Amino acid sequence: MNITRTDLIILSFLSEQPAHGWEIDRRLVAIGADLWAEYSRPNLYYALRKLERAGLIERIKSTDHALRKPYRVTGKGTAALREQANLEQMFQSKTYFDFDLFMGFAAQLQTKEISFQALLERRQEDLERELDRAQELWQKSEMAPRFPFGRLAAMRHRIKFLKSELEFLKWLAKNIPEDWESLK
């Protein structure tokens, strides 16, 4: 079975403690994982079903009749989480940025309704909002007792990336050619 990043997030999270899907999503957002780990709520629920079918997680039988039944990692799931090939996959994958794809084909993708300058401004606004949220979570996390160092490091890395990306956008805005044809 191919283990995706979302699968690794779920297996890692559930190895700390059992939880149901809604709780996993809520707690991942609360710790800022959505800033440094790529996942989405629909992928989260899809991955939970897939991991359960594969026997990597299981639902905990409950005596109460709650609609939400928590999941926990199985022995097979713990083994998959620690499997060297899955960990190496994360470190050996190349880093690509969707924005770079856009820039590489900017002249072909532009329309009269959407200007490259307007897209740059929107990207900058989005990154500034994300940076504000990341810095706010960083400050809260620094003060939190027993906040795992790895999560602090991931947030710090994201903050540095966002600042660097914003600097790049400033450079790009200053150096955009007037003539779109020159971008081809």
N, C-alpha and C positions, 0 to 999 in steps of 0.2 A: 504494500500500500504506500502510495506517495504521500508523505506528510507535508502539508502546506504550512505557511507561516501562521495562519489562523489556527490550524490544528495544534501547533507548538504553543501558541498563546493559551489555548484552552487547556491542554495537558499540563502546562506549567502552572496555570492558575489553580486547576483542580488538584494538583499535587500538594498545594498549600492547605486547601480545605474544600470539602464538598460544597457545591452551590448549584442553583438552577440557572437557566439561561438568562433570565432577566437580571438576576443578581450579578452574574458574571459581567454582563454589559455595564450595569450601573457602577460596579466597583472598578472596572477597567477605565471608565470615563473619569471616575473620581480620582484615580491615581495618575491620570494624564496619559494612560497607555495609548489612547487614540492619537496622541501627538507624536509618539515615537515607534508605534507598531501599526502596521497597515492591517486593518480589519474593518468590517462593517457589521452592523446588526444582522442583516440577512445572511451574510456569510457565517456569522457566529452560529445561528440556528441550523443552517445547513451542515456546518462542521460537527455540531453536537450530534445530529442524527447519523452522519457518516461515521464518526468515531464510535458511536454506540453499536452500529451494525458491524463494525470491524472488531468489536470486543475490547477496544482501548479504554472506554469508559462505560459505566453502567449506572442505571438509576438506583437510588437507594429506596428500598421498600419502606414505606411509612405507615404507621398505625393510624395517623389521622387521615382525613379524606381531603387533604389540601390538593388543589389543582396543580400546584407547582411541586414537582418531585425533583429533589436535587440529584446531581450526578456526582460520581467520584471516579477517580482513576483506578483502573484495574492493574494487576501485575504486568499484563501485556502492554498497557499504556505507559507504565513507568519505564519499561524496557525500551519502548519506542521513543520516549522522551530523551533517554540517555544514549540512544543509538548514535554512534559516531557519524554515520553517513548523513543523518538528519542535521546534526550540528554543523558538519563541514559544508553542507549545502548553503547554509546561511552565510558563512564566511567566504565562500568561493564565488558567490553570485556577484555579477557586475551590478553597479548602481546606475540606473537610468532615471532621467527626469523627464516627465511628460512635457514640461515647458521647453526643454531642449529640442524635443521632436517638433514642437510647434515652430520654434525659432529656425530650425533647419529647413523648414518648408514655408516660412512666413509669407514669401511672395506668392506662393501658390494657394495659400489658405486665406489670404486677405479677401475681404468683400467690401463693397461700398458702405454697407451697414456697420461693419466692424473695423475699426482702425487698430493698427498695431499699437499705437500710443494709448488708446483707450484700454486695450487688453493689458498693457503694461501697468497702467494705473490701477486697474482692478486687481491684478496679481499683487501689486504692492500693498493695497488695502487689505487683501486677504491675509498676506504674510504678516502684516503689522498686527492684525487681530489675533492671529495664531501665536505670534511672539508675546503679545500682552498676556494671553492665557497661560502660555508656558512659563513665563516669568512669575506670574501669580502663583501657579502651582509649585514652582521651584521654591518660592519663599515659604509657602505653607509646609512643604515637604521638609525643608531644612529644619523647621521648628518642631516637626512631628517626632515623637519618640519612636525609636526602632524602625524608622523608614529604611527599607533595604537600600544599601549603597548602589547596587546595580541599577535600580530605578532612578535614583538621583543622578547617576552618571548618564543614563539614557536621556533624561530630561535636559541635563546640561549640554549634551551633545546636540540635541535638537535646537536648543536656544542658540548655540554657536552657529549651527547650520542656517537658521532663520536670519540671523544677523548678517552672515556672509551673503546669503541670497539677496537680502535687501540692498547691500552694498553693490552687488552685481547689477541689480536692476537700476540703481542710480547711474552706474557707468553706462549701461545699455541705453537708458533714456537720453544721455548726453551724446551718444554716438550713433543714433539711428540715422541712416541716410534719408535725405528728403525724398529721393527718387526710389520708389518701391522696386522698380525694374532692376536697380543695382543690387537688390537682395537675391536675385535669381542666380 
